[in-house]
Structures are given as C-alpha cells and as structure tokens.
Amino acid sequence: MKILLAEPDRDLLSGYQQLLTWHAHEVSEAFEGTQTLTKLAGGDIELLILDETLPRVSLASVLQFAVEEKVRTIVLLSAAGRKVRELSGVKADAYLSLPFEPEELYQLIDEVSDKKNQGDPESKGAETDE
Amino acid sequence: MNKARKQFILYAMLSVFILLTLLLGVLNAVNFTMVAEDADKITEMLSQGGGEFTENMDGLGMGGQSQNDQMQMQGDPSQSGQGNQGGFQDGGRIGPMGLNSPEISESIRHFTVAFDDSGSAEVIAYKMSAVSEEEAVEWARSLLDRQTGWTKTTYRFRVYEQDGKTYVTVIDQGRELTPSYRILVISAVGEVIMLGISTWFLIYISRKLFKPLEEADRKQRRFIQDVEQEFKVPLTVLNADTELIEKEHGVSKTTESIRRQVRKMSALVKRLSSLTFYEEASQTRTEVDLSALLKEEIEKQRKNIEDAGMDLQLDIQDGLTMTCGKEAIRQVFAEMTGNVAVYGKDHAAISMKKNDERITVSFSNGTELPDQNAEGVFDRFVRLDNAKDLPGDGLGLSYVREIVRNHDGRCSARIEGGVFTATVNF
C-alpha cells in the first residue's frame, strides 16, 4: 500500500517509516504541511497517516486536499485525544490518540482498508460513471 | 462561579440569616413580652380597683415596690402622693408617661364586666368607644373560660374571681402596641436589606478570596495537560523504537521490560487525559437512560467476567433515567464492571434500583479477602491485597468517586462473608 506519513516529530516519523516499510508498505514521509501537500499531489497515495499538529498548513486544508487527490483512507493521529472528533470540519476515516503501540496502528490500517474495500464496488462504479 | 465558591456564599448567607433572625426574633419577642407584662399590670390595677383606676396609682411593683408595700400604700392615703411621685420618676416601660402617670386613668380605654353564678352580667366599668355596652358583655362572656391574654389582637384581658363573682377586664393596648409592630416591620425589612447587602458583599469578597484558588486550579489543570501532551509523543516513539529493535535483534527480556514500562506510563498518561476529559464531561448534563448505559457497559465486560469463571447475575430495573454527564457516568459503570471482571471470583452480581428518588447501583463479586470496610478502594493509589499482581494503577475508582461526587452522589464499599460489594448512590 502506498502510505504517506505526515508527522512533525522526526523520531516518530523515522520509526514508523521503518516499521511500515517492514510491513511491506511503500512509505513516503513529510514533516510539515507544504511538504505533505507536495507529496500528496499526484502521488497516488492510498493511505494518509496525518498528525493533527502538522505545522505550516491548516489541518482542514490538508484533509481537503487529500480528498481531492483521492486518498482512499485517512488516519488522524491526535495528541489531544477524542476531543479532535468534536472539531468541526475535521473528518478522517479513523482516529488514533497518542500514545499508541505499533500493533494498534497495524490493526487500524487493516480495519479501515477492509472497510474501504467492502465499499469499493460502489465507489468504483461512481468513479467510472464520471 | 465554581462549586466551592457557591457553597461558601450559600453557607455564609445561611449563617447571616440565622443570626439576624435569632437576634431580631429575640428582640421582638422581648419587646412584645414587656408590652404584655405592662398591660397585665394595668389589668391588675383595675382588678384591685374594682374595675376603675383608684386615686392611688402607685405603679404596682414598678420601681421595685413589692405587692405588700403597695397594699400598705393603698390603705394609707397620706402616702399616696409620695408613691405617685416615686413612680413617676421611675417612668415605667410603656412610654414617657409610664404606668405611674396620673394621666393613666384618662389614657387607657377599658371596661369590666362581672358575671354571677347564674351567668347574668353587670357592666362594672365602661370606658371604651370601640364597642357598645352590649357588645362588651358578649365579648367578656367569650373570654370567661380563659385567664389572661390578648383578644382581638390589641386588647389585653384578665379574668378574676372576687366576692363570688367572675370579673372580666379588657383594656385597649392599641397605642402601646403600635411601636412594637413598627419595630417588627422595621426588623423584617431591615433583615431583608441586610441579607441583600451581605449577598452583594459575599459575592464581592468571595471573588477575591477564591481568585488564588481558581488560579491554582487552573495552573494545575494546565500542568496536567502539559505533562500529558509532552509525554505522548516520546512514549509513542519508544513503542515504535522497541518494536524496531525487536525486529532487528529479536525479542529479548530487555525489550519486553521496556514495553511493560512504556505501557505503564502510557496508561498513566491516558488516565491524566481522562481526568480532564471526565471533569468536562461531568459538566455537560443531559437526560440519560442509566439502565441502558449500565447494560451496554456490562455487555462489554460479559465475556471477561464469564471467562474468569464467574456466574453473572443481573437485576437491573428498566427505564431509570438521570440528568448527568453521559460519558462521565459511562466511565463509572465501565470502571465498576471492569473491576468485577478483573478482581471477582466465583460469582458476580450487578443491580440497579430506584428507592425514594435515589438510584442505587451495586456491584458485587466473590473475594478471598477477609471482612472489612473497603471504602479505601476509592482513594488514589489504594489497591486491596488481592490486586497487587493484577493490572491496574489504583486510580480508576478514585475517578469514579470524583465523578459520582460531581453528580451529588456517594460511593461505598465493603467486604462481608467473602463478598465484595461496591455501591454507588445517585
């Protein structure tokens, strides 16, 4: 799976870059907003793992751009916990609050991509109609 | 305005109210008693004068004269002038004129009616324009079965026997009572005004008093939030790095120990965030179906409880609702059922009932611990002896108590006959 990991903390970024690569994903990294937008553009990203504290570009615009770029799944990493859900306009497929263990992230990725795959026939149909 | 400040104002107001009411109540009671005593002295004078004021009005014990002195004076006309003068100087209680004023016979409106055994009435003295003589007789007759007291609010009466007849003397004390009623009204209005002023003052002073406390509270929250935020990323990184080490060098005792410690810290950090979260969740109140909420939380733990070999009995009254912070109360139920699942042995029972407007939720399970008051489980970092080797940080139930207190409820726990029972009352 092509994953874009957008996370401002370099240690966290490199740690999960390695772990996800280990799990046979193709992982690209971004540590701030503009870089994230550049990598999203035409990058055929399937899964965006996005930290809500990403600097330079607002969370809402990154999310909107990701939707425009047809990123299939968005996982939002939030240090602020569940309150993020209440934030208006921020809509991701899944939320993961820090601190978490690698296993939790793997499971979440499996779950959301399974869900997306089940919904696939419909969404693909819609796309071909366009 | 926070809860502590509201309570402070409430209790302070209550004490001011009680104090003022007591003070003004006693003041007015004494005042009215004194008027009544003075009135009784006048009726006594009239009774001794056969319904009329005699020439010798020496004040009946006013100015320290005993009954004997007075009787002597009555029998000694030559001394009556002296007695009068002395009484005049003493003044009496009912105004500048006093009981001993020579004008008293003119200023007091009164009448006396005598009844003989056959019940026929004779008006002995009549000096009152408010009622006719006939009305006076009927009025006096209605007082026959009493001794002394107030009648028609402002009239004082005395019933006494003399020469085989029953006498009823009634005097008008309207003028003497007016100032007392005025004081009563002034006291009541004054009390309301004083309460108003003290409310304003308390609100003002409590703002100053509680400012440092609120500030400290705010700082503490801020600190907890900072700690929580600052620990989150490092813990996540440690998790990832440990897994990387394990991938490269294999799982070792060292990496397992790191994982365990990181897990402990992560749990603590999550607790800290839930502390602030549930405090906020306690504030937003909605009507919640408690029965449904409890059942939801039990279902989440049912498997764990049954896996631990416990037989679970439920007795939950349906449709019990309460206005509360839903997520906060959910946490209470989650902690309590989780507790049963982790620490329970053999059997478990959860019940919820409503008695006398209070909802009681009870969680019980078998335990090997001896009988004791286990109230301590609701304290921070307190864990019972059977919990030492089991997961948990000793904080869960302290949050439960916080939340329950925020909802004006209370928690209790005890162990009796091998059964641990924790009860939450709302």
Interface residues (C-beta under 8 A of the other chain):
Chain A: D9 D11 L12 G15 Y16 Q18 L19 W22 A79 A80 G81 R82 K83 S97 L98 P99 F100 E101 P102
Chain B: Q229 F231 K232 V233 L235 T236 V237 N239 A240 D241 E243 L244 K247 V262 R263 M265 S266 V269 K270 S273 F277
